[in-house]
Amino acid sequence: MPSRFDNFQMKIVAVSPSATLRSLLSAVIRELGYQNVSSVSDIKTCIEVMETERVHWVICPVQDSNSGNVLHILDLMDKYPQLRATKVSILRESYH
């Protein structure tokens, strides 16, 4: 049975306030075979991309440095049925 992650042409947006981490995330995702990867610095910009382009997968932290929260993205997905197939992976900082 094929997985939704088998589509290596899907649009992926990686969010991180750190330019270094954005670059690393994009490189790792591309190494996995995905070709259509964008990286943005905050969740607000990610939402702007989602308003103009079909995004299949969002990878983002729980909260960015500009008080954006992944719950904003999840709320949009709840309100707009056309976004419900979008996958969201949440990166959390490790707590010891």
The first five atom37 places (N, CA, C, CB, O) and aatype in JSON, in Angstrom:
{
  "aatype": [12, 14, 15, 1, 13, 3, 2, 13, 5, 12, 11, 9, 19, 0, 19, 15, 14, 15, 0, 16, 10, 1, 15, 10, 10, 15, 0, 19, 9, 1, 6, 10, 7, 18, 5, 2, 19, 15, 15, 19, 15, 3, 9, 11, 16, 4, 9, 6, 19, 12, 6, 16, 6, 1, 19, 8, 17, 19, 9, 4, 14, 19, 5, 3, 15, 2, 15, 7, 2, 19, 10, 8, 9, 10, 3, 10, 12, 3, 11, 18, 14, 5, 10, 1, 0, 16, 11, 19, 15, 9, 10, 1, 6, 15, 18, 8],
  "atom_mask": [
    [1, 1, 1, 1, 1],
    [1, 1, 1, 1, 1],
    [1, 1, 1, 1, 1],
    [1, 1, 1, 1, 1],
    [1, 1, 1, 1, 1],
    [1, 1, 1, 1, 1],
    [1, 1, 1, 1, 1],
    [1, 1, 1, 1, 1],
    [1, 1, 1, 1, 1],
    [1, 1, 1, 1, 1],
    [1, 1, 1, 1, 1],
    [1, 1, 1, 1, 1],
    [1, 1, 1, 1, 1],
    [1, 1, 1, 1, 1],
    [1, 1, 1, 1, 1],
    [1, 1, 1, 1, 1],
    [1, 1, 1, 1, 1],
    [1, 1, 1, 1, 1],
    [1, 1, 1, 1, 1],
    [1, 1, 1, 1, 1],
    [1, 1, 1, 1, 1],
    [1, 1, 1, 1, 1],
    [1, 1, 1, 1, 1],
    [1, 1, 1, 1, 1],
    [1, 1, 1, 1, 1],
    [1, 1, 1, 1, 1],
    [1, 1, 1, 1, 1],
    [1, 1, 1, 1, 1],
    [1, 1, 1, 1, 1],
    [1, 1, 1, 1, 1],
    [1, 1, 1, 1, 1],
    [1, 1, 1, 1, 1],
    [1, 1, 1, 0, 1],
    [1, 1, 1, 1, 1],
    [1, 1, 1, 1, 1],
    [1, 1, 1, 1, 1],
    [1, 1, 1, 1, 1],
    [1, 1, 1, 1, 1],
    [1, 1, 1, 1, 1],
    [1, 1, 1, 1, 1],
    [1, 1, 1, 1, 1],
    [1, 1, 1, 1, 1],
    [1, 1, 1, 1, 1],
    [1, 1, 1, 1, 1],
    [1, 1, 1, 1, 1],
    [1, 1, 1, 1, 1],
    [1, 1, 1, 1, 1],
    [1, 1, 1, 1, 1],
    [1, 1, 1, 1, 1],
    [1, 1, 1, 1, 1],
    [1, 1, 1, 1, 1],
    [1, 1, 1, 1, 1],
    [1, 1, 1, 1, 1],
    [1, 1, 1, 1, 1],
    [1, 1, 1, 1, 1],
    [1, 1, 1, 1, 1],
    [1, 1, 1, 1, 1],
    [1, 1, 1, 1, 1],
    [1, 1, 1, 1, 1],
    [1, 1, 1, 1, 1],
    [1, 1, 1, 1, 1],
    [1, 1, 1, 1, 1],
    [1, 1, 1, 1, 1],
    [1, 1, 1, 1, 1],
    [1, 1, 1, 1, 1],
    [1, 1, 1, 1, 1],
    [1, 1, 1, 1, 1],
    [1, 1, 1, 0, 1],
    [1, 1, 1, 1, 1],
    [1, 1, 1, 1, 1],
    [1, 1, 1, 1, 1],
    [1, 1, 1, 1, 1],
    [1, 1, 1, 1, 1],
    [1, 1, 1, 1, 1],
    [1, 1, 1, 1, 1],
    [1, 1, 1, 1, 1],
    [1, 1, 1, 1, 1],
    [1, 1, 1, 1, 1],
    [1, 1, 1, 1, 1],
    [1, 1, 1, 1, 1],
    [1, 1, 1, 1, 1],
    [1, 1, 1, 1, 1],
    [1, 1, 1, 1, 1],
    [1, 1, 1, 1, 1],
    [1, 1, 1, 1, 1],
    [1, 1, 1, 1, 1],
    [1, 1, 1, 1, 1],
    [1, 1, 1, 1, 1],
    [1, 1, 1, 1, 1],
    [1, 1, 1, 1, 1],
    [1, 1, 1, 1, 1],
    [1, 1, 1, 1, 1],
    [1, 1, 1, 1, 1],
    [1, 1, 1, 1, 1],
    [1, 1, 1, 1, 1],
    [1, 1, 1, 1, 1]
  ],
  "atom_positions": [
    [[0.85, -1.18, 0.0], [0.0, 0.0, 0.0], [0.9, 1.24, 0.0], [-0.97, 0.0, 1.23], [1.74, 1.39, 0.88]],
    [[0.72, 2.14, -0.97], [1.57, 3.32, -1.04], [1.28, 4.3, 0.1], [1.39, 4.02, -2.37], [0.15, 4.42, 0.56]],
    [[2.32, 4.97, 0.53], [2.21, 5.97, 1.6], [2.07, 7.35, 0.97], [3.45, 5.92, 2.53], [2.49, 7.57, -0.16]],
    [[1.48, 8.27, 1.71], [1.4, 9.65, 1.22], [2.77, 10.29, 1.19], [0.45, 10.47, 2.08], [2.93, 11.36, 0.6]],
    [[3.76, 9.68, 1.81], [5.11, 10.21, 1.81], [5.92, 9.71, 0.61], [5.81, 9.84, 3.11], [7.1, 10.04, 0.47]],
    [[5.29, 8.9, -0.26], [5.97, 8.38, -1.44], [6.04, 9.4, -2.58], [5.29, 7.13, -1.92], [6.78, 9.2, -3.54]],
    [[5.27, 10.47, -2.48], [5.24, 11.5, -3.52], [6.41, 12.46, -3.3], [3.88, 12.26, -3.51], [6.32, 13.37, -2.47]],
    [[7.48, 12.26, -4.03], [8.67, 13.09, -3.84], [8.55, 14.44, -4.53], [9.88, 12.37, -4.36], [9.48, 15.24, -4.45]],
    [[7.42, 14.71, -5.19], [7.17, 16.01, -5.83], [6.33, 16.93, -4.94], [6.48, 15.8, -7.16], [6.11, 18.09, -5.3]],
    [[5.87, 16.45, -3.79], [4.99, 17.27, -2.97], [5.72, 18.49, -2.41], [4.42, 16.45, -1.83], [6.93, 18.47, -2.2]],
    [[4.95, 19.56, -2.18], [5.49, 20.82, -1.67], [5.65, 20.7, -0.15], [4.56, 22.01, -2.03], [4.71, 20.38, 0.56]],
    [[6.88, 20.97, 0.32], [7.19, 20.9, 1.74], [7.68, 22.27, 2.19], [8.25, 19.8, 2.04], [8.5, 22.89, 1.52]],
    [[7.18, 22.74, 3.33], [7.65, 23.99, 3.91], [8.23, 23.68, 5.28], [6.5, 25.05, 4.02], [7.56, 23.14, 6.16]],
    [[9.5, 24.03, 5.45], [10.18, 23.86, 6.74], [10.3, 25.23, 7.4], [11.61, 23.2, 6.56], [10.71, 26.2, 6.77]],
    [[9.92, 25.29, 8.68], [9.92, 26.56, 9.41], [10.94, 26.5, 10.52], [8.51, 26.88, 9.98], [10.98, 25.55, 11.29]],
    [[11.77, 27.53, 10.6], [12.71, 27.67, 11.72], [13.21, 29.1, 11.77], [13.9, 26.67, 11.59], [13.55, 29.67, 10.73]],
    [[13.26, 29.69, 12.96], [13.79, 31.05, 13.06], [15.29, 31.1, 12.8], [13.49, 31.62, 14.44], [15.82, 32.16, 12.46]],
    [[15.97, 30.0, 12.94], [17.41, 29.94, 12.74], [17.74, 29.61, 11.28], [18.04, 28.89, 13.68], [17.3, 28.59, 10.76]],
    [[18.51, 30.5, 10.63], [18.89, 30.26, 9.23], [19.7, 28.97, 9.1], [19.7, 31.44, 8.69], [19.55, 28.25, 8.11]],
    [[20.53, 28.68, 10.07], [21.34, 27.47, 10.04], [20.45, 26.23, 10.09], [22.34, 27.46, 11.2], [20.65, 25.28, 9.32]],
    [[19.49, 26.23, 10.99], [18.59, 25.09, 11.11], [17.7, 24.96, 9.88], [17.73, 25.22, 12.37], [17.42, 23.85, 9.43]],
    [[17.24, 26.09, 9.32], [16.44, 26.04, 8.09], [17.22, 25.38, 6.97], [16.0, 27.46, 7.66], [16.71, 24.53, 6.25]],
    [[18.47, 25.77, 6.84], [19.33, 25.21, 5.8], [19.54, 23.72, 6.02], [20.68, 25.94, 5.76], [19.49, 22.93, 5.07]],
    [[19.78, 23.33, 7.26], [19.99, 21.93, 7.6], [18.73, 21.11, 7.32], [20.4, 21.79, 9.07], [18.8, 20.03, 6.73]],
    [[17.57, 21.61, 7.76], [16.3, 20.91, 7.51], [16.07, 20.71, 6.01], [15.12, 21.69, 8.13], [15.73, 19.61, 5.57]],
    [[16.26, 21.77, 5.25], [16.06, 21.69, 3.79], [17.0, 20.67, 3.17], [16.26, 23.06, 3.14], [16.59, 19.88, 2.32]],
    [[18.26, 20.68, 3.59], [19.24, 19.74, 3.04], [18.87, 18.29, 3.37], [20.64, 20.05, 3.58], [18.96, 17.42, 2.5]],
    [[18.46, 18.04, 4.6], [18.09, 16.68, 5.0], [16.86, 16.2, 4.23], [17.83, 16.61, 6.52], [16.81, 15.06, 3.78]],
    [[15.88, 17.08, 4.08], [14.66, 16.71, 3.35], [14.98, 16.4, 1.89], [13.61, 17.83, 3.45], [14.45, 15.45, 1.31]],
    [[15.85, 17.22, 1.3], [16.25, 16.97, -0.09], [17.04, 15.67, -0.22], [17.09, 18.15, -0.62], [16.89, 14.95, -1.21]],
    [[17.88, 15.36, 0.77], [18.62, 14.1, 0.74], [17.69, 12.89, 0.8], [19.6, 14.05, 1.91], [18.03, 11.82, 0.3]],
    [[16.52, 13.07, 1.39], [15.53, 11.99, 1.43], [14.85, 11.8, 0.09], [14.49, 12.26, 2.51], [14.11, 10.84, -0.1]],
    [[15.09, 12.73, -0.85], [14.54, 12.59, -2.19], [13.47, 13.6, -2.56], [0.0, 0.0, 0.0], [13.04, 13.66, -3.71]],
    [[13.04, 14.4, -1.61], [12.01, 15.4, -1.89], [12.66, 16.59, -2.6], [11.29, 15.87, -0.59], [13.74, 17.04, -2.22]],
    [[11.98, 17.1, -3.64], [12.59, 18.12, -4.47], [11.99, 19.51, -4.27], [12.47, 17.73, -5.89], [12.68, 20.5, -4.49]],
    [[10.75, 19.6, -3.88], [10.06, 20.88, -3.79], [10.0, 21.34, -2.33], [8.63, 20.77, -4.38], [8.96, 21.25, -1.67]],
    [[11.14, 21.84, -1.83], [11.27, 22.2, -0.42], [11.51, 23.7, -0.31], [12.42, 21.41, 0.26], [12.4, 24.25, -0.97]],
    [[10.73, 24.37, 0.52], [10.95, 25.78, 0.84], [11.19, 25.89, 2.33], [9.74, 26.67, 0.39], [10.67, 25.09, 3.1]],
    [[11.96, 26.87, 2.72], [12.14, 27.12, 4.14], [11.81, 28.57, 4.43], [13.57, 26.76, 4.6], [12.16, 29.46, 3.66]],
    [[11.15, 28.8, 5.55], [10.75, 30.15, 5.96], [11.13, 30.34, 7.42], [9.23, 30.37, 5.75], [11.35, 29.38, 8.15]],
    [[11.2, 31.6, 7.83], [11.69, 31.9, 9.17], [10.62, 31.88, 10.26], [12.33, 33.23, 9.17], [10.95, 31.78, 11.44]],
    [[9.34, 31.98, 9.88], [8.31, 32.0, 10.92], [7.0, 31.4, 10.42], [8.08, 33.44, 11.4], [6.81, 31.18, 9.22]],
    [[6.12, 31.14, 11.35], [4.85, 30.49, 11.05], [3.94, 31.41, 10.24], [4.14, 30.06, 12.34], [3.19, 30.93, 9.38]],
    [[4.0, 32.71, 10.48], [3.2, 33.66, 9.71], [3.54, 33.57, 8.22], [3.43, 35.1, 10.22], [2.64, 33.55, 7.38]],
    [[4.82, 33.5, 7.9], [5.23, 33.38, 6.51], [4.79, 32.04, 5.93], [6.75, 33.53, 6.39], [4.4, 31.97, 4.77]],
    [[4.84, 30.99, 6.73], [4.36, 29.68, 6.29], [2.88, 29.76, 5.92], [4.59, 28.62, 7.39], [2.47, 29.22, 4.9]],
    [[2.1, 30.42, 6.75], [0.66, 30.56, 6.47], [0.45, 31.36, 5.18], [-0.06, 31.25, 7.65], [-0.44, 31.04, 4.4]],
    [[1.27, 32.38, 4.96], [1.17, 33.15, 3.72], [1.46, 32.28, 2.5], [2.15, 34.35, 3.74], [0.8, 32.4, 1.47]],
    [[2.44, 31.39, 2.62], [2.73, 30.45, 1.53], [1.54, 29.52, 1.32], [4.02, 29.63, 1.84], [1.17, 29.23, 0.18]],
    [[0.95, 29.05, 2.41], [-0.2, 28.15, 2.32], [-1.4, 28.81, 1.66], [-0.58, 27.64, 3.7], [-2.23, 28.14, 1.05]],
    [[-1.5, 30.15, 1.79], [-2.61, 30.87, 1.17], [-2.44, 30.98, -0.35], [-2.72, 32.27, 1.77], [-3.43, 31.13, -1.06]],
    [[-1.21, 30.91, -0.84], [-0.98, 31.11, -2.26], [-0.59, 29.85, -3.02], [0.1, 32.13, -2.44], [-0.74, 29.79, -4.24]],
    [[-0.11, 28.82, -2.32], [0.34, 27.59, -2.96], [-0.24, 26.38, -2.23], [1.88, 27.52, -3.0], [-0.57, 26.46, -1.05]],
    [[-0.35, 25.29, -2.95], [-0.74, 24.02, -2.32], [0.47, 23.47, -1.59], [-1.29, 22.99, -3.38], [1.49, 23.15, -2.21]],
    [[0.36, 23.36, -0.27], [1.43, 22.82, 0.56], [0.97, 21.46, 1.07], [1.79, 23.78, 1.75], [-0.13, 21.33, 1.61]],
    [[1.82, 20.44, 0.89], [1.46, 19.08, 1.29], [1.97, 18.72, 2.69], [2.0, 18.1, 0.29], [1.37, 17.9, 3.37]],
    [[3.08, 19.35, 3.1], [3.69, 18.96, 4.37], [4.36, 20.18, 4.98], [4.72, 17.8, 4.17], [5.15, 20.86, 4.33]],
    [[4.05, 20.45, 6.24], [4.66, 21.55, 7.0], [5.46, 20.93, 8.13], [3.58, 22.57, 7.55], [4.95, 20.08, 8.87]],
    [[6.7, 21.36, 8.26], [7.56, 20.91, 9.36], [7.93, 22.16, 10.14], [8.85, 20.13, 8.84], [8.6, 23.05, 9.61]],
    [[7.49, 22.25, 11.4], [7.71, 23.5, 12.13], [7.82, 23.27, 13.64], [6.59, 24.48, 11.84], [7.41, 22.22, 14.15]],
    [[8.38, 24.26, 14.34], [8.44, 24.17, 15.79], [7.07, 24.45, 16.41], [9.5, 25.15, 16.36], [6.16, 24.94, 15.73]],
    [[6.93, 24.14, 17.68], [5.68, 24.44, 18.38], [5.42, 25.94, 18.35], [5.73, 23.92, 19.86], [4.3, 26.38, 18.11]],
    [[6.47, 26.71, 18.58], [6.34, 28.17, 18.59], [7.59, 28.77, 17.96], [6.13, 28.71, 20.04], [8.69, 28.28, 18.16]],
    [[7.4, 29.85, 17.19], [8.56, 30.5, 16.59], [8.95, 31.73, 17.42], [8.25, 30.92, 15.12], [8.34, 32.0, 18.45]],
    [[9.97, 32.44, 16.98], [10.47, 33.57, 17.76], [9.58, 34.81, 17.66], [11.86, 33.93, 17.29], [9.78, 35.77, 18.4]],
    [[8.59, 34.79, 16.76], [7.69, 35.94, 16.6], [6.32, 35.68, 17.21], [7.54, 36.29, 15.14], [5.34, 36.27, 16.76]],
    [[6.24, 34.83, 18.19], [5.02, 34.44, 18.89], [4.0, 33.72, 18.0], [4.38, 35.66, 19.5], [2.83, 33.64, 18.35]],
    [[4.45, 33.2, 16.87], [3.59, 32.34, 16.06], [3.55, 30.97, 16.71], [0.0, 0.0, 0.0], [4.51, 30.55, 17.36]],
    [[2.45, 30.27, 16.54], [2.27, 28.98, 17.16], [1.72, 28.0, 16.13], [1.33, 29.08, 18.39], [0.91, 28.38, 15.28]],
    [[2.15, 26.76, 16.2], [1.68, 25.74, 15.26], [0.16, 25.58, 15.36], [2.37, 24.4, 15.54], [-0.48, 25.1, 14.42]],
    [[-0.42, 25.98, 16.48], [-1.88, 25.89, 16.61], [-2.59, 26.8, 15.6], [-2.31, 26.27, 18.03], [-3.73, 26.53, 15.23]],
    [[-1.94, 27.86, 15.15], [-2.52, 28.71, 14.11], [-2.69, 27.91, 12.81], [-1.62, 29.96, 13.85], [-3.72, 28.03, 12.14]],
    [[-1.7, 27.11, 12.48], [-1.78, 26.28, 11.28], [-2.85, 25.21, 11.45], [-0.42, 25.62, 10.98], [-3.64, 24.97, 10.54]],
    [[-2.88, 24.57, 12.6], [-3.88, 23.53, 12.85], [-5.29, 24.11, 12.84], [-3.61, 22.83, 14.18], [-6.23, 23.45, 12.4]],
    [[-5.45, 25.34, 13.33], [-6.75, 26.01, 13.32], [-7.2, 26.26, 11.88], [-6.68, 27.33, 14.1], [-8.36, 26.05, 11.55]],
    [[-6.29, 26.71, 11.03], [-6.62, 26.93, 9.62], [-7.04, 25.62, 8.95], [-5.42, 27.53, 8.87], [-8.0, 25.59, 8.18]],
    [[-6.33, 24.55, 9.26], [-6.66, 23.25, 8.69], [-8.05, 22.79, 9.12], [-5.61, 22.21, 9.08], [-8.76, 22.14, 8.37]],
    [[-8.42, 23.14, 10.34], [-9.74, 22.79, 10.85], [-10.83, 23.61, 10.16], [-9.81, 23.0, 12.37], [-11.92, 23.09, 9.89]],
    [[-10.55, 24.88, 9.87], [-11.54, 25.77, 9.27], [-11.73, 25.55, 7.78], [-11.15, 27.2, 9.51], [-12.83, 25.73, 7.25]],
    [[-10.65, 25.16, 7.09], [-10.7, 25.03, 5.63], [-10.49, 23.57, 5.23], [-9.65, 25.93, 4.96], [-9.36, 23.07, 5.29]],
    [[-11.55, 22.89, 4.82], [-11.45, 21.47, 4.48], [-10.4, 21.15, 3.42], [-12.79, 20.98, 4.0], [-9.84, 20.05, 3.44]],
    [[-10.11, 22.07, 2.51], [-9.13, 21.8, 1.47], [-7.72, 21.67, 2.03], [-9.15, 22.9, 0.43], [-6.83, 21.17, 1.34]],
    [[-7.5, 22.1, 3.27], [-6.18, 21.99, 3.9], [-6.04, 20.73, 4.77], [-5.91, 23.21, 4.74], [-4.95, 20.45, 5.27]],
    [[-7.1, 20.0, 4.94], [-7.07, 18.88, 5.89], [-6.16, 17.74, 5.49], [-8.45, 18.35, 6.05], [-5.77, 16.94, 6.35]],
    [[-5.79, 17.63, 4.24], [-4.86, 16.58, 3.82], [-3.41, 16.98, 4.05], [-5.07, 16.24, 2.34], [-2.5, 16.17, 3.86]],
    [[-3.18, 18.22, 4.46], [-1.82, 18.7, 4.71], [-1.27, 18.01, 5.95], [-1.8, 20.24, 4.88], [-1.91, 17.95, 6.99]],
    [[-0.05, 17.51, 5.8], [0.6, 16.86, 6.95], [1.37, 17.93, 7.73], [1.57, 15.7, 6.47], [1.93, 18.84, 7.13]],
    [[1.39, 17.8, 9.05], [2.13, 18.73, 9.9], [3.01, 17.91, 10.83], [1.16, 19.66, 10.7], [2.53, 17.05, 11.57]],
    [[4.3, 18.19, 10.78], [5.24, 17.59, 11.73], [5.72, 18.69, 12.64], [6.44, 16.88, 10.99], [6.18, 19.74, 12.18]],
    [[5.62, 18.46, 13.92], [5.98, 19.47, 14.91], [7.32, 19.11, 15.54], [4.88, 19.61, 16.0], [7.5, 18.02, 16.07]],
    [[8.25, 20.06, 15.46], [9.56, 19.89, 16.07], [9.51, 20.51, 17.46], [10.69, 20.54, 15.19], [9.12, 21.67, 17.61]],
    [[9.89, 19.76, 18.43], [9.94, 20.33, 19.78], [11.36, 20.25, 20.29], [8.95, 19.6, 20.75], [12.11, 19.33, 19.96]],
    [[11.7, 21.22, 21.1], [13.02, 21.21, 21.69], [13.11, 20.08, 22.71], [13.34, 22.56, 22.35], [12.12, 19.75, 23.37]],
    [[14.26, 19.49, 22.83], [14.39, 18.41, 23.8], [14.51, 18.99, 25.19], [15.6, 17.53, 23.47], [15.21, 19.98, 25.42]],
    [[13.83, 18.37, 26.1], [13.86, 18.79, 27.5], [14.47, 17.66, 28.3], [12.44, 19.15, 28.03], [14.05, 16.51, 28.19]],
    [[15.44, 17.98, 29.09], [16.12, 16.94, 29.88], [15.58, 16.87, 31.27], [17.61, 17.18, 29.92], [16.04, 16.05, 32.07]]
  ]
}
